[in-house]
C-alpha cells in the first residue's frame, strides 16, 4: 500500500513509500483510511523531538488521526464489524494515519459521528480528545469558571473554545484581526487581538490558561491566573508527569523536571500551577465526543483539504503557518480542492 513514512528524523525525513499492508491482531480493527488530518505533533515526531520517550524506529508511517471504514476485525474484537465507519487517534507507537490502511487497537476506535462526513471526522480525534482531557480530566472545569485559550482559531483552540462553552465556562481567547469574528462564532466571550493588545495587560483572575505557544507567552499567561489557577502547556516545557505517562524510567522524569524548572518556579512564586499536557488515545471518550458533534454542541473547523498524494505538501502548509483557521484534512477521495 502507499504510505508516507519517516525514513529518518529531521525536516526532510518524510517521503512517500510502498509498505506492506498491516494485518489485524486479535484486538485490532483494520481500517481502510478515507481521510486523515495534519497535527503539529506529526512535525514534532518527524523531527525527533520525542525520540527519547516515543521510540519509533524509522521507517515508520506518520499520522495521528484516522477516519475510515472497517475491513477486518480481530478475533477478540467486540462492537465493530466490517463496513462500519469509524474514527480514531491511534495510540502512540501505533500511529500510521498517512496510509491506505491501518490496524488500530479496538480501545482507540469509536463509531464516526453520524452527522459528520469521513473527511470532517478526520479533523476531530486528536484535538477533541485533547480538549476533553484538558478541560474535564485535568482542569475539572465547572460552570462560571474563567478559561483563557490561546490561538483560538487553530485546530486545538477552536475545539477547546467550543467544549469550554458547553461546560459553562466564560471563555477568553487570543487571535488576529482576521479571525476575531470567527472565534466569537465558536463561543468566545472575550477576544484579545494579539496584534493590537497584550493579553496580560487586559485579562486577570482566570482559573485556567491553555498555552500552545510556549516561551514568553507561557510566562505571561501565569500572570493572568487567580491564586491556585492552572496553566497547561501543550508545546512544553515537559515535566516529570509526562515521562511517567509514557512509562519512561525515572531518570528521564528528572530530566523533564529540569526542563520545566524555570516556569514551575515562576508559577510557584505567583501561587499558581503549571503542568505539561500530552494527550492519549481513548475510544470511549471519542464516543462521548461524537454525541456532542451529533447534537450540534461541537463543530469541526476545516481550513483546507488536500488529496492523499499531497500529504507532504499539506504538512508543509501547516508547518509554514499558512492555516487561517482549524485543521487541514488529507482525503483519499480524488475530488479535493
C-alpha positions as CSV (number, residue, x, y, z in Angstrom):
1,X,0.0,0.0,0.0
2,X,1.0,3.6,-0.4
3,X,2.0,5.5,2.7
4,X,4.0,8.5,3.9
5,X,6.8,7.3,6.2
6,X,9.5,8.9,8.3
7,X,12.7,7.4,6.8
8,X,15.0,9.4,9.1
9,X,14.4,12.0,11.8
10,X,14.5,15.6,10.5
11,X,12.8,18.2,8.4
12,X,13.4,16.3,5.2
13,X,12.9,12.9,6.7
14,X,9.4,12.0,5.4
15,X,8.7,10.6,2.0
16,X,6.1,8.6,0.0
17,X,6.7,4.8,0.1
18,X,5.2,1.4,-0.7
19,X,4.9,-0.5,2.5
20,X,3.2,-3.8,3.4
21,X,-0.5,-3.7,4.3
22,X,-0.9,-4.2,8.1
23,X,-2.6,-7.2,9.5
24,X,-5.1,-7.1,12.3
25,X,-4.1,-8.7,15.6
26,X,-6.7,-10.3,17.9
27,X,-7.7,-6.9,19.5
28,X,-7.2,-4.9,16.3
29,X,-9.5,-3.3,13.8
30,X,-8.2,-3.0,10.2
31,X,-9.4,0.3,8.8
32,X,-9.3,1.4,5.1
33,X,-8.4,5.1,5.6
34,X,-10.8,7.6,4.0
35,X,-9.2,10.7,5.4
36,X,-6.6,11.9,7.9
37,X,-5.6,15.3,9.2
38,X,-2.4,17.2,9.9
39,X,-1.3,18.0,13.5
40,X,1.7,19.8,14.8
41,X,2.5,16.6,16.6
42,X,3.2,15.0,13.2
43,X,6.0,17.5,12.6
44,X,7.3,17.1,16.1
45,X,7.5,13.3,15.8
46,X,9.1,13.6,12.3
47,X,11.7,15.9,13.7
48,X,12.5,13.5,16.5
49,X,11.5,15.8,19.4
50,X,10.2,13.0,21.5
51,X,12.5,10.2,20.2
52,X,13.9,9.5,23.7
53,X,10.4,8.9,25.0
54,X,8.5,7.7,21.9
55,X,10.9,5.2,20.5
56,X,9.7,4.9,16.9
57,X,12.1,3.0,14.7
58,X,12.4,4.5,11.1
59,X,11.0,3.8,8.7
60,X,7.5,4.2,10.3
61,X,4.2,5.6,9.0
62,X,3.3,9.0,10.3
63,X,-0.2,10.3,11.0
64,X,-2.2,10.7,14.3
65,X,-5.8,11.0,13.0
66,X,-7.9,8.5,11.1
67,X,-11.4,8.2,9.7
68,X,-12.4,5.3,7.5
69,X,-14.2,2.0,7.0
70,X,-13.6,-1.3,8.9
71,X,-12.3,-4.0,6.6
72,X,-11.4,-6.7,9.1
73,X,-11.8,-7.3,12.9
74,X,-9.6,-9.4,15.2
75,X,-11.0,-12.4,16.9
76,X,-11.2,-10.6,20.3
77,X,-12.9,-7.5,19.0
78,X,-16.5,-6.7,20.0
79,X,-18.8,-4.0,18.9
80,X,-17.4,-3.4,15.5
81,X,-18.0,-5.1,12.2
82,X,-16.8,-4.9,8.6
83,X,-18.3,-1.9,6.9
84,X,-18.6,0.3,10.0
85,X,-17.5,3.9,9.6
86,X,-15.1,4.8,12.4
87,X,-12.7,7.4,13.6
88,X,-9.7,7.3,15.9
89,X,-6.5,8.7,17.2
90,X,-4.3,5.6,17.3
91,X,-2.2,5.2,20.4
92,X,1.5,6.3,20.5
93,X,3.9,3.8,18.9
94,X,1.0,2.6,16.7
95,X,0.3,5.7,14.7
96,X,0.0,5.5,10.9
97,X,-2.9,7.5,9.5
98,X,-0.9,8.6,6.5
99,X,-1.5,5.3,4.7
100,X,-4.2,3.5,2.8
101,X,-4.8,1.0,5.7
102,X,-4.1,1.0,9.4
103,X,-4.6,-1.6,12.2
104,X,-5.8,0.1,15.4
105,X,-6.4,-1.3,18.9
106,X,-10.2,-1.6,19.4
107,X,-9.9,0.6,22.6
108,X,-8.8,3.5,20.5
109,X,-11.6,3.4,18.0
110,X,-15.2,4.8,18.0
111,X,-18.1,5.0,15.5
112,X,-17.8,8.0,13.3
113,X,-20.3,10.7,14.4
114,X,-23.3,10.2,12.1
115,X,-23.6,13.9,11.3
116,X,-20.1,14.2,10.0
117,X,-18.6,13.1,6.7
118,X,-15.5,10.9,6.9
119,X,-13.4,13.9,5.9
120,X,-14.9,16.1,8.6
121,X,-14.5,13.3,11.2
122,X,-10.8,13.0,10.3
123,X,-10.3,16.6,11.7
124,X,-11.6,15.6,15.1
125,X,-9.9,12.9,17.1
126,X,-6.6,14.4,18.4
127,X,-7.9,17.9,19.1
128,X,-11.2,16.8,20.5
129,X,-9.6,14.2,22.8
130,X,-7.1,16.9,23.9
131,X,-9.9,19.3,24.7
132,X,-11.8,16.7,26.7
133,X,-8.7,15.6,28.7
134,X,-7.6,19.1,29.4
135,X,-10.9,20.6,30.4
136,X,-12.7,17.7,32.0
137,X,-10.0,15.3,33.3
138,X,-7.1,17.7,34.1
139,X,-8.7,21.0,35.0
140,X,-12.2,19.9,36.1
141,X,-13.8,23.0,34.5
142,X,-17.1,24.0,36.1
143,X,-19.8,26.4,35.0
144,X,-18.8,30.0,35.7
145,X,-15.1,29.5,35.7
146,X,-12.9,31.7,33.5
147,X,-10.8,30.0,30.9
148,X,-8.2,31.6,28.5
149,X,-7.4,29.7,25.4
150,X,-4.5,31.0,23.2
151,X,-4.7,30.7,19.4
152,X,-8.4,30.3,19.4
153,X,-8.7,30.0,15.6
154,X,-6.4,27.0,15.5
155,X,-7.4,23.3,15.3
156,X,-7.0,22.8,19.0
157,X,-8.1,26.3,20.2
158,X,-11.3,26.2,18.1
159,X,-12.3,22.9,19.7
160,X,-11.4,23.8,23.2
161,X,-13.4,27.1,23.0
162,X,-16.5,25.1,21.9
163,X,-16.2,22.5,24.6
164,X,-15.4,25.0,27.4
165,X,-18.6,26.9,26.4
166,X,-20.5,23.7,26.5
167,X,-19.2,23.1,30.1
168,X,-20.5,26.6,31.1
169,X,-17.2,28.5,31.3
170,X,-16.6,32.1,30.4
171,X,-14.0,31.9,27.6
172,X,-11.4,34.4,26.5
173,X,-9.1,33.8,23.6
174,X,-6.3,35.4,21.6
175,X,-6.3,35.7,17.9
176,X,-5.6,38.0,15.0
177,X,-7.8,40.7,13.5
178,X,-8.8,38.5,10.5
179,X,-10.3,35.7,12.7
180,X,-11.9,37.8,15.5
181,X,-15.4,37.3,14.2
182,X,-14.7,33.6,13.6
183,X,-13.6,32.9,17.2
184,X,-16.7,34.7,18.5
185,X,-18.8,32.3,16.4
186,X,-17.2,29.4,18.3
187,X,-18.5,31.0,21.5
188,X,-15.6,33.1,22.8
189,X,-16.9,35.8,25.3
190,X,-13.7,37.9,25.3
191,X,-11.4,38.2,22.3
192,X,-8.0,39.8,22.5
193,X,-6.4,40.8,19.2
194,X,-2.8,40.0,19.8
195,X,-1.7,42.3,17.0
196,X,-3.2,45.3,19.0
197,X,-3.2,44.3,22.7
198,X,-1.1,42.5,25.2
199,X,-3.5,39.9,26.8
200,X,-1.6,40.0,30.1
201,X,-2.4,43.7,30.4
202,X,-6.2,43.3,29.9
203,X,-7.0,39.9,31.5
204,X,-6.9,38.8,35.1
205,X,-8.5,36.3,37.6
206,X,-8.5,33.3,35.3
207,X,-8.9,29.7,36.6
208,X,-7.3,28.1,33.6
209,X,-5.0,29.1,30.7
210,X,-4.3,26.8,27.8
211,X,-1.0,27.8,26.2
212,X,0.0,26.4,22.8
213,X,2.8,28.9,22.1
214,X,5.3,28.5,24.9
215,X,8.2,30.7,25.9
216,X,7.3,34.3,26.8
217,X,3.6,33.7,26.1
218,X,3.5,31.0,28.7
219,X,5.3,33.1,31.2
220,X,2.9,36.0,30.7
221,X,0.0,33.5,31.0
222,X,0.9,32.7,34.6
223,X,0.2,36.4,35.5
224,X,-3.4,36.3,34.4
225,X,-4.3,33.4,36.7
226,X,-6.0,33.8,40.0
227,X,-4.3,32.3,43.1
228,X,-4.3,28.5,42.7
229,X,-5.0,28.8,39.0
230,X,-3.6,26.4,36.4
231,X,-1.6,27.0,33.2
232,X,-1.4,24.0,30.9
233,X,1.2,23.9,28.2
234,X,0.9,21.7,25.1
235,X,4.2,22.6,23.4
236,X,6.3,22.5,26.6
237,X,8.3,22.6,28.6
238,X,7.6,18.9,29.6
239,X,7.5,17.8,33.2
240,X,8.1,14.6,35.2
241,X,4.4,13.5,34.8
242,X,4.9,13.4,31.0
243,X,7.7,10.9,31.4
244,X,5.6,8.9,33.8
245,X,2.7,8.9,31.4
246,X,4.9,7.4,28.7
247,X,6.4,4.9,31.0
248,X,9.9,6.3,30.8
249,X,12.5,5.4,33.5
250,X,12.7,7.7,36.5
251,X,16.0,9.5,35.3
252,X,14.0,10.8,32.3
253,X,11.5,12.2,34.7
254,X,14.2,14.1,36.4
255,X,15.4,15.5,33.1
256,X,11.9,16.6,32.2
257,X,11.6,18.4,35.6
258,X,14.8,20.2,34.9
259,X,13.4,21.4,31.5
260,X,10.3,22.9,33.2
261,X,12.1,24.1,36.4
262,X,12.1,27.8,35.4
263,X,8.4,28.0,34.6
264,X,7.4,25.9,37.6
265,X,9.4,28.2,39.8
266,X,7.8,31.3,38.3
267,X,4.4,29.7,38.8
268,X,5.1,28.9,42.4
269,X,6.1,32.5,43.1
270,X,2.8,33.6,41.8
271,X,0.9,31.0,43.8
272,X,-0.3,29.3,40.6
273,X,0.5,26.0,38.9
274,X,2.0,24.8,35.6
275,X,1.5,21.4,34.0
276,X,2.6,20.0,30.7
277,X,-0.1,18.1,28.7
278,X,0.2,15.3,26.1
279,X,-3.0,13.7,25.0
280,X,-3.6,10.0,24.8
281,X,-5.8,7.7,22.7
282,X,-9.2,6.9,24.1
283,X,-12.1,5.4,22.1
284,X,-14.7,5.7,24.9
285,X,-14.1,9.4,25.1
286,X,-14.4,9.7,21.3
287,X,-17.9,8.1,21.6
288,X,-18.9,10.8,24.1
289,X,-17.4,13.5,21.9
290,X,-19.2,12.0,18.9
291,X,-22.6,12.6,20.7
292,X,-21.6,16.3,21.2
293,X,-20.9,16.6,17.5
294,X,-24.1,14.9,16.6
295,X,-26.1,17.1,18.9
296,X,-24.6,20.3,17.4
297,X,-22.7,21.3,20.5
298,X,-19.4,20.9,18.7
299,X,-18.4,21.5,15.1
300,X,-15.3,20.6,13.2
301,X,-13.4,23.6,11.7
302,X,-11.5,22.8,8.5
303,X,-9.2,25.2,6.7
304,X,-8.4,23.2,3.6
305,X,-8.4,19.7,2.2
306,X,-5.5,18.1,0.3
307,X,-5.5,14.9,-1.8
308,X,-3.6,12.0,-0.3
309,X,-0.7,12.2,-2.8
310,X,-0.1,15.8,-1.5
311,X,0.3,14.8,2.2
312,X,3.8,16.2,2.4
313,X,2.6,19.5,0.9
314,X,-0.2,19.5,3.5
315,X,2.3,19.1,6.3
316,X,4.4,22.0,4.8
317,X,1.3,24.1,4.6
318,X,0.6,23.7,8.3
319,X,4.3,23.9,9.3
320,X,4.7,27.2,7.4
321,X,1.8,28.7,9.4
322,X,-0.5,29.2,6.3
323,X,-3.5,27.8,8.0
324,X,-6.1,30.5,8.6
325,X,-8.4,28.6,11.0
326,X,-9.0,25.0,12.1
327,X,-7.5,21.8,10.7
328,X,-6.0,20.7,7.4
329,X,-7.5,17.4,6.2
330,X,-6.0,14.9,3.8
331,X,-8.5,12.9,1.8
332,X,-8.3,9.7,-0.2
333,X,-11.2,10.9,-2.4
334,X,-9.9,12.3,-5.7
335,X,-12.2,15.4,-5.9
336,X,-10.5,17.8,-3.4
337,X,-9.8,21.5,-3.7
